[in-house]
Amino acid sequence: MPEIFNISQTPITAHAFNADRSQLAVSLNSNDAQILTRSGSEWAPTEMLTEHDKVITSIDWAPNSNQIVTASQDRNAYVWQQTPDPDTGKIVWKPTLVLLRINRAATHVRWSPKEDKFAVASGARAIAICSFDPENNWWVSKHLKKPIRSTVLAVDWHPNNVLLAAGSADMKARVFSAYVKEIDERPAATVWGSKLPFNTICGEFASAAGGWVHSVGFSPSGDVLAFASHDSSISIAYPGGAIHNIRMPTLPLVTLTWTSEDTIIAAGHDCQPIVFSGSDAGWQEVGTLDNGSYGTGSKAGPGSVGRLKTGAFATFRDADSRGQTSSGTTDSKLSTIHQNTITSVRPYAGVPGQITQVSTTGVDGTLVIWDTASVSALTGRMAALSV
């Protein structure tokens, strides 16, 4: 049975756990990030990270160095470290400014595997690769720009700490070299290439039917790239080999994570985590982690969180879709645990290549922790097509 936590009545834009999963950092669609601490079956807010002026779009928590990085629509990013307060001696989260040098919103941020740099995607048609400058005590950035033609929506690091995958609104997923001479050792050759100076394009893949690329992810070995697009497709690309595209008959996926070398869990506007499995011979949808029994037949109260469920909206919707004009109809819950779009799915337990649990958060303000082994067959709709 999945663990379900109602975190807030507002959307959860992003979430990240610390190393031992005792604390959770979330952005509740605002310019503050909250640190929640688990006590039993509840998550209680313990600290507030306040420095940004606009909505925080992404959060990542480095497990080994225990640093949090936040990115925001105010075009800034901050790295937060726990340090003693000079006046009280109390341990507090202290922000360090990141010189991003972008003129549009920051959209996504991820620490590199070695935690010595991080990547910030942005609406400025650039990705900032940030590293620490000890002389000035701030984080400086180098930009990956060419040939990005639109907002970068997602980034993901290769296990070798050098290659970076990016998905953007120009309908492409790309693999770049983010080699920083001052930090990185010379990387070993991979299937993506051997000579890897900064901003080398190691791969470029187009969305199947021309949709924004919402999410990208390297497999645990780093030899395969998966990306989800707004054309309701998920693609798995093998460099120099096949690109397997699965077209979904449902709403688009916006987030994905690999749980093993042959399994991906993705989620989005369909409000449930969907499982895909395969190899270089082919990929297919194998089921969902949500068996659909949670909300069946139950009714939502007047103040419930969910999709647009106001009385006026429901009246017009029922008149349009069902021909009903009765104003006395009550709104029904979705049969899924999440009652609105899932915005983020992240590994929760296990090691890379053997992830046993994943966590999801969404627009309904709910956090759910799922066992990756509990896969149910998808019912009530046509299976996805692999082309």
C-alpha positions as a printed NumPy array, in Angstrom:
array([[  0.   ,   0.   ,   0.   ],
       [  1.429,   3.412,  -0.915],
       [  2.182,   5.883,   1.885],
       [  0.033,   9.01 ,   1.415],
       [  0.754,  12.383,   3.025],
       [ -1.371,  15.485,   2.57 ],
       [  1.293,  18.179,   2.686],
       [ -0.736,  21.246,   1.755],
       [ -3.871,  22.637,   0.136],
       [ -1.718,  24.327,  -2.508],
       [  0.278,  22.798,  -5.379],
       [  3.699,  21.309,  -4.66 ],
       [  5.966,  22.675,  -7.387],
       [  9.056,  20.652,  -6.424],
       [ 10.295,  18.346,  -3.684],
       [ 13.6  ,  16.828,  -2.547],
       [ 14.571,  14.582,   0.389],
       [ 17.725,  14.618,   2.481],
       [ 20.01 ,  11.562,   2.57 ],
       [ 18.222,   9.602,   5.33 ],
       [ 14.715,  10.694,   4.213],
       [ 13.979,  12.267,   7.61 ],
       [ 13.539,  15.731,   6.085],
       [ 11.805,  17.039,   2.994],
       [ 12.252,  20.333,   1.147],
       [  9.21 ,  21.54 ,  -0.811],
       [  8.127,  24.568,  -2.778],
       [  4.413,  25.189,  -2.257],
       [  4.036,  27.276,  -5.41 ],
       [  5.509,  30.285,  -3.605],
       [  8.794,  32.148,  -3.231],
       [  9.654,  30.275,  -0.012],
       [ 10.955,  26.744,   0.397],
       [  9.819,  24.8  ,   3.445],
       [ 11.849,  22.168,   5.291],
       [  9.537,  19.508,   6.732],
       [ 10.623,  16.943,   9.318],
       [  8.941,  13.566,   9.601],
       [  7.356,  12.631,  12.901],
       [  5.483,   9.36 ,  12.671],
       [  2.97 ,   9.58 ,   9.853],
       [  3.108,  13.377,   9.612],
       [  5.46 ,  15.917,   8.034],
       [  5.788,  18.992,  10.23 ],
       [  7.294,  22.261,   8.934],
       [ 10.456,  23.135,  10.872],
       [ 12.267,  25.76 ,   8.79 ],
       [ 11.566,  28.265,   6.025],
       [ 14.116,  29.225,   3.375],
       [ 13.277,  32.812,   2.439],
       [ 15.431,  34.635,  -0.067],
       [ 13.708,  34.427,  -3.451],
       [ 11.334,  37.092,  -4.781],
       [  9.27 ,  34.874,  -7.093],
       [  8.006,  31.288,  -7.271],
       [ 10.629,  28.607,  -6.628],
       [ 10.515,  26.295,  -9.644],
       [ 12.925,  23.548,  -8.585],
       [ 14.762,  22.171,  -5.54 ],
       [ 17.548,  19.614,  -5.177],
       [ 19.166,  18.311,  -1.991],
       [ 22.723,  16.93 ,  -2.195],
       [ 22.795,  13.734,  -0.077],
       [ 26.503,  13.746,   0.852],
       [ 27.311,  17.436,   1.328],
       [ 23.807,  18.171,   2.715],
       [ 23.468,  21.314,   0.589],
       [ 20.153,  22.463,  -0.879],
       [ 19.968,  24.363,  -4.149],
       [ 16.834,  26.306,  -5.104],
       [ 16.015,  27.902,  -8.47 ],
       [ 13.313,  30.476,  -9.049],
       [ 11.422,  32.602, -11.553],
       [ 13.305,  35.599, -10.12 ],
       [ 16.298,  34.474, -12.283],
       [ 18.317,  33.514,  -9.21 ],
       [ 19.541,  30.36 ,  -7.541],
       [ 20.797,  29.942,  -3.969],
       [ 22.845,  27.218,  -2.318],
       [ 21.808,  26.645,   1.302],
       [ 24.161,  25.237,   3.95 ],
       [ 23.625,  24.55 ,   7.626],
       [ 25.882,  26.838,   9.692],
       [ 25.799,  28.041,  13.323],
       [ 24.193,  31.447,  13.808],
       [ 26.96 ,  33.822,  15.091],
       [ 24.575,  35.42 ,  17.614],
       [ 22.601,  32.507,  19.014],
       [ 24.741,  29.499,  18.078],
       [ 21.647,  27.812,  16.648],
       [ 22.15 ,  25.825,  13.435],
       [ 20.424,  27.677,  10.576],
       [ 20.281,  27.39 ,   6.791],
       [ 22.449,  30.106,   5.274],
       [ 22.11 ,  31.04 ,   1.578],
       [ 24.988,  31.652,  -0.83 ],
       [ 24.251,  33.587,  -4.008],
       [ 24.791,  31.946,  -7.402],
       [ 25.843,  34.254, -10.262],
       [ 23.61 ,  32.734, -12.928],
       [ 23.806,  35.632, -15.447],
       [ 20.45 ,  34.773, -17.022],
       [ 17.683,  37.207, -17.992],
       [ 14.747,  34.79 , -17.811],
       [ 13.328,  32.464, -15.177],
       [ 15.307,  29.501, -13.884],
       [ 13.184,  26.411, -14.535],
       [ 15.013,  23.331, -13.203],
       [ 18.098,  22.523, -11.119],
       [ 20.056,  19.347, -10.349],
       [ 23.279,  18.596,  -8.437],
       [ 25.943,  16.613, -10.279],
       [ 26.713,  13.109,  -8.894],
       [ 29.915,  14.313,  -7.185],
       [ 28.085,  17.386,  -5.825],
       [ 30.874,  19.757,  -6.922],
       [ 28.675,  21.554,  -9.476],
       [ 25.034,  21.843, -10.499],
       [ 23.079,  22.667, -13.628],
       [ 20.333,  25.312, -13.83 ],
       [ 17.958,  25.247, -16.805],
       [ 16.379,  28.547, -17.815],
       [ 14.054,  30.415, -20.126],
       [ 17.065,  32.329, -21.47 ],
       [ 17.835,  29.521, -23.953],
       [ 20.804,  28.561, -21.798],
       [ 21.889,  26.135, -19.104],
       [ 24.118,  27.498, -16.339],
       [ 26.766,  25.048, -15.1  ],
       [ 27.652,  26.36 , -11.656],
       [ 30.751,  25.675,  -9.573],
       [ 32.072,  27.179,  -6.336],
       [ 34.632,  29.991,  -6.33 ],
       [ 36.285,  29.874,  -2.863],
       [ 38.139,  33.169,  -3.339],
       [ 34.942,  35.206,  -3.557],
       [ 32.748,  32.765,  -1.611],
       [ 30.069,  32.489,  -4.286],
       [ 29.01 ,  30.171,  -7.091],
       [ 29.96 ,  31.124, -10.656],
       [ 28.489,  29.778, -13.887],
       [ 29.412,  28.867, -17.436],
       [ 26.658,  28.732, -20.047],
       [ 25.663,  25.957, -22.424],
       [ 23.879,  27.829, -25.232],
       [ 24.219,  26.44 , -28.74 ],
       [ 22.081,  25.084, -30.326],
       [ 19.245,  25.607, -27.792],
       [ 16.39 ,  27.528, -29.429],
       [ 13.872,  27.844, -26.599],
       [ 13.259,  27.463, -22.858],
       [ 15.082,  24.535, -21.253],
       [ 12.568,  22.619, -19.142],
       [ 14.591,  19.794, -17.569],
       [ 18.158,  18.616, -16.973],
       [ 19.721,  15.366, -15.748],
       [ 23.35 ,  14.382, -15.068],
       [ 25.212,  11.394, -16.466],
       [ 26.865,   9.206, -13.766],
       [ 30.317,  10.337, -14.996],
       [ 29.688,  13.887, -13.633],
       [ 30.475,  15.447, -17.045],
       [ 27.658,  14.77 , -19.501],
       [ 24.315,  16.533, -19.086],
       [ 20.956,  15.773, -20.691],
       [ 18.526,  18.626, -21.348],
       [ 14.97 ,  18.768, -22.66 ],
       [ 13.583,  22.001, -24.018],
       [ 10.586,  23.694, -25.603],
       [ 12.241,  23.596, -29.024],
       [ 11.035,  19.965, -29.081],
       [ 14.493,  18.448, -28.67 ],
       [ 16.331,  16.401, -26.069],
       [ 20.087,  16.885, -26.151],
       [ 23.189,  15.532, -24.453],
       [ 25.901,  18.132, -23.759],
       [ 29.378,  17.994, -22.315],
       [ 29.487,  20.108, -19.143],
       [ 33.204,  19.528, -18.605],
       [ 34.699,  22.226, -16.354],
       [ 38.485,  22.14 , -16.624],
       [ 39.121,  23.508, -13.13 ],
       [ 36.989,  20.839, -11.434],
       [ 36.641,  17.716, -13.548],
       [ 39.193,  15.049, -14.256],
       [ 39.471,  13.995, -17.885],
       [ 36.443,  11.709, -18.397],
       [ 36.762,   8.206, -19.768],
       [ 35.25 ,   7.505, -23.189],
       [ 31.555,   6.598, -23.17 ],
       [ 28.99 ,   5.591, -25.77 ],
       [ 28.306,   9.33 , -26.094],
       [ 31.851,  10.138, -27.245],
       [ 35.462,  10.447, -26.122],
       [ 36.518,  14.065, -26.78 ],
       [ 34.323,  16.166, -24.53 ],
       [ 35.262,  19.865, -24.354],
       [ 32.622,  22.167, -22.809],
       [ 29.42 ,  22.575, -24.899],
       [ 30.108,  19.559, -27.138],
       [ 26.82 ,  18.171, -28.501],
       [ 26.963,  14.416, -27.908],
       [ 23.412,  13.659, -29.018],
       [ 20.262,  15.376, -30.238],
       [ 16.85 ,  13.69 , -30.434],
       [ 13.574,  15.145, -31.664],
       [ 10.199,  14.665, -30.003],
       [  8.141,  12.186, -32.036],
       [  5.255,  14.477, -32.952],
       [  6.689,  17.841, -32.014],
       [  6.002,  18.334, -28.318],
       [  7.902,  20.233, -25.644],
       [ 10.328,  17.899, -23.874],
       [  9.213,  18.051, -20.229],
       [ 11.587,  15.564, -18.627],
       [ 14.852,  13.773, -19.39 ],
       [ 16.774,  11.025, -17.614],
       [ 19.892,   8.922, -18.08 ],
       [ 19.698,   5.219, -17.282],
       [ 21.738,   4.069, -14.238],
       [ 24.646,   3.107, -16.533],
       [ 24.364,   6.392, -18.439],
       [ 24.242,   4.533, -21.772],
       [ 20.555,   5.224, -22.542],
       [ 18.487,   8.437, -22.507],
       [ 14.745,   8.643, -21.877],
       [ 12.63 ,  11.749, -22.431],
       [  8.919,  12.555, -22.117],
       [  7.214,  15.043, -24.424],
       [  4.   ,  17.04 , -24.533],
       [  2.804,  14.988, -27.518],
       [  1.888,  12.242, -25.007],
       [  4.947,  10.198, -25.866],
       [  7.983,   8.824, -24.101],
       [ 11.125,   8.074, -26.065],
       [ 14.107,   5.889, -25.186],
       [ 17.231,   6.679, -27.224],
       [ 20.283,   4.463, -27.651],
       [ 23.24 ,   6.502, -28.974],
       [ 24.17 ,   5.293, -32.434],
       [ 21.291,   2.842, -32.336],
       [ 17.516,   2.682, -32.11 ],
       [ 15.144,   5.292, -30.714],
       [ 12.055,   3.625, -29.265],
       [  8.992,   5.856, -29.097],
       [  5.88 ,   4.943, -27.115],
       [  2.793,   6.951, -28.033],
       [  0.277,   7.188, -25.2  ],
       [ -3.505,   7.464, -25.623],
       [ -3.597,   9.59 , -22.471],
       [ -2.61 ,  13.035, -21.272],
       [  1.108,  13.947, -21.426],
       [  3.775,  12.801, -19.002],
       [  5.853,  15.581, -17.407],
       [  8.31 ,  13.754, -15.141],
       [ 10.217,  10.463, -15.191],
       [ 12.873,   8.476, -13.325],
       [ 14.744,   5.225, -14.002],
       [ 14.4  ,   2.513, -11.34 ],
       [ 16.663,  -0.018, -13.085],
       [ 18.495,  -0.359, -16.386],
       [ 15.321,  -1.731, -18.003],
       [ 12.523,   0.079, -16.113],
       [ 11.23 ,   3.66 , -16.117],
       [  8.483,   5.213, -13.983],
       [  6.852,   8.311, -15.478],
       [  3.898,  10.468, -14.436],
       [  2.063,  13.621, -15.419],
       [ -1.384,  14.924, -16.23 ],
       [ -2.969,  11.46 , -15.9  ],
       [ -2.407,  11.62 , -12.11 ],
       [ -0.819,   8.177, -11.817],
       [  2.741,   6.777, -12.097],
       [  3.06 ,   4.595, -15.194],
       [  5.711,   1.874, -15.543],
       [  7.624,   1.18 , -18.773],
       [  9.975,  -1.695, -19.383],
       [ 12.212,  -2.849, -22.21 ],
       [ 15.65 ,  -3.085, -23.762],
       [ 17.358,  -2.038, -26.982],
       [ 15.073,  -4.546, -28.756],
       [ 11.94 ,  -2.601, -27.771],
       [  9.993,  -0.894, -24.998],
       [  6.413,  -1.109, -23.765],
       [  4.078,   0.145, -21.074],
       [  3.626,  -2.569, -18.455],
       [  1.24 ,  -1.032, -15.927],
       [  0.727,   1.529, -13.195],
       [  1.692,   1.83 ,  -9.529],
       [ -1.837,   3.092,  -8.739],
       [ -4.383,   0.279,  -8.897],
       [ -7.281,   2.762,  -9.093],
       [ -9.133,   1.448,  -6.043],
       [ -8.437,   4.429,  -3.801],
       [-11.058,   6.926,  -4.944],
       [-13.623,   4.72 ,  -6.721],
       [-17.16 ,   5.705,  -5.914],
       [-16.233,   8.255,  -3.285],
       [-17.416,  11.835,  -3.446],
       [-15.367,  14.927,  -2.927],
       [-16.562,  17.503,  -0.472],
       [-17.253,  21.094,  -1.485],
       [-13.811,  22.302,  -0.447],
       [-11.774,  19.397,  -1.8  ],
       [ -8.575,  19.814,  -3.753],
       [ -8.605,  18.532,  -7.317],
       [ -8.956,  19.622, -10.867],
       [-11.157,  22.642, -11.619],
       [-14.186,  21.598,  -9.59 ],
       [-16.072,  24.775,  -8.89 ],
       [-19.828,  24.605,  -9.135],
       [-20.102,  26.769, -12.245],
       [-17.355,  24.864, -14.011],
       [-18.948,  21.506, -13.167],
       [-22.321,  22.695, -14.491],
       [-20.939,  23.725, -17.865],
       [-18.712,  20.662, -18.08 ],
       [-21.6  ,  18.253, -17.428],
       [-23.79 ,  20.076, -19.931],
       [-21.06 ,  19.762, -22.528],
       [-19.846,  16.214, -21.927],
       [-22.923,  14.415, -20.576],
       [-25.832,  16.558, -21.625],
       [-26.761,  17.065, -17.966],
       [-28.269,  20.341, -16.874],
       [-28.99 ,  19.498, -13.247],
       [-27.231,  21.885, -10.881],
       [-27.503,  19.388,  -8.041],
       [-24.744,  17.064,  -9.241],
       [-21.896,  16.412,  -6.821],
       [-18.295,  16.258,  -7.945],
       [-16.748,  12.812,  -7.882],
       [-13.169,  12.05 ,  -6.946],
       [-10.727,  10.653,  -9.436],
       [-10.081,   6.949,  -8.925],
       [ -6.356,   7.661,  -8.529],
       [ -4.594,   8.626,  -5.294],
       [ -3.336,  11.896,  -6.753],
       [ -6.293,  14.123,  -7.555],
       [ -4.39 ,  16.355,  -9.954],
       [ -1.292,  16.472, -12.129],
       [  1.851,  14.802, -10.753],
       [  4.656,  17.346, -11.135],
       [  7.622,  15.36 ,  -9.827],
       [  8.668,  11.713,  -9.413],
       [ 11.99 ,  10.984,  -7.665],
       [ 13.844,   7.929,  -6.309],
       [ 13.134,   7.386,  -2.608],
       [ 14.727,   4.083,  -1.526],
       [ 17.315,   1.729,  -2.988],
       [ 20.519,   2.343,  -4.924],
       [ 20.899,   3.531,  -8.546],
       [ 19.902,   0.613, -10.735],
       [ 17.83 ,  -0.986,  -7.968],
       [ 15.336,   1.643,  -6.824],
       [ 12.721,  -0.008,  -4.569],
       [ 10.535,   3.041,  -3.811],
       [  9.771,   6.338,  -5.552],
       [  8.083,   9.499,  -4.287],
       [  5.629,  11.694,  -6.196],
       [  4.188,  15.135,  -5.508],
       [  1.6  ,  17.061,  -7.439],
       [ -0.766,  19.95 ,  -7.905],
       [ -3.122,  18.415,  -5.311],
       [ -0.573,  19.074,  -2.528],
       [ -0.086,  15.357,  -1.834],
       [  3.125,  13.384,  -1.345],
       [  2.937,   9.65 ,  -2.111],
       [  5.647,   7.021,  -1.612],
       [  5.211,   3.978,  -3.883],
       [  6.77 ,   0.515,  -3.967],
       [  8.183,   0.017,  -7.451],
       [  7.383,  -3.72 ,  -7.359],
       [  3.614,  -3.139,  -6.951],
       [  2.664,  -2.8  , -10.605],
       [ -1.013,  -3.133, -11.583],
       [ -2.335,  -3.614, -15.078],
       [ -3.825,  -0.542, -16.711],
       [ -7.542,  -0.99 , -17.236],
       [-10.254,   0.967, -18.944],
       [ -8.205,   2.25 , -21.848],
       [ -6.318,   1.123, -24.89 ],
       [ -2.709,   0.096, -24.34 ],
       [  0.061,   2.402, -25.485],
       [  1.55 ,   1.913, -28.917],
       [  5.275,   1.53 , -29.477],
       [  6.39 ,   2.735, -32.873]])
